[in-house]
Amino acid sequence: MYAIVKCGGKQLKVQAGDIVKVEKLDTEVEGSVELTEVLMVANEADVTVGTPLVKGASVSATVIDQIKDNKVIVFKKNRRQGYRRKYGHRQQLTVLKISEIKVS
């Protein structure tokens, strides 16, 4: 059984036992999270697609860690003008372990 959930503006395909990285959530480590924006739930032959969300479906997960992603370097340059700018950015992420997918 798997589900497609919307979290942090992105869509993720998750199964029970998966470890996923999502944008930072305001929860503590070892806390639990309930993802309620479920777009699709699929059992082996039974597929339920929401319009836009599946009613009564949710995904429960536990927070493993709060981390920072790899650095992304932004470099701007204009030729022959002496203009060079270099910025860096590290996105904060939450690591989740999917416990179960609930469908009512």
N, C-alpha and C positions, 0 to 999 in steps of 0.2 A: 504494500500500500504506500502510495506517495501523494504529496500535495504540493501545489504551487501557491506560495504565500507572497504577500507584498509587505516588505519591511524596509524602511528607510528610502523609499522611492525606487527600489529595485524589486524584481521578482525572482524568487528562488525556488528551485525544486528540492524538496526535503523528504526524507524518509526517517523512520524511527531509528535512532542510533547515529545519525549523521552529525558531523561537527561543521558548523558554518560560521563565516565571519560576516557581520552586518555592521551598518553604521552605529555609532555609539548610542547605547540606551542607558537611561538613568536608573540603573539597578546595581546592586552590590554583587560581588563575586559570591558564588554558591547560592544566589537567589534564583527565584523562578520567574519566568516570563510567559505570558499567554499571548500568542499571535492570533488575532481574530480576523484579519483581512485575508481570508482564504479564497483564492480565485478558482481553484479546481481541486477535486479529490478524485483519485483513481484507485480502485481496487483492481484485481487482475482483469476482470472483464467488465466491471461496472465503473463507468466514468461519469462524474457529476461536475458539470460546468456551471458556475454561478453567473448571475446577471445583475450586477457585476460580481457579487460575492455569494458564496455558498452559505445559505442560512443554517445556523446551528453548528457550523464547523469551526474548529479551532485547533491550534497546534500548541502544545505545551513544551517548554524548553527550560533548561537550567543554564545559568551564566557560568562559564568556566573561567574566563579571564577578560580583562580590559587591556587592550594592547594598542600600539601604534603601527600603522602599515609602513611599507618601505617608502623612502623619500622619493618624491617626484620633483624633478628640477625643471623650472621654467626659465628659459633663456631667451631674451629679446635682443635683437641687434638691428641697427640700420646701417647699411653699407656706406662707407666713406663719410660718415657723420660723426664718428667717435661716440656713438650711443650704444652702450651695452649694459644690460640689467640682468641680474641672476637672482632668482628667488627659489626657495625650497619650501616644500609642504609635506607634512606627514599626517595622514588622516587617522583619526582615532576610531578604533573598531571595538566591537564586543564579540567575543567568541561564544557561541551557543552550542549546546548539545541537545538535539531534539529527543524528547522523551517519548511522546506519543501524539498521534493524530486522532482527534475526537470528531465524530460525525453523529449528529442526533437525528 
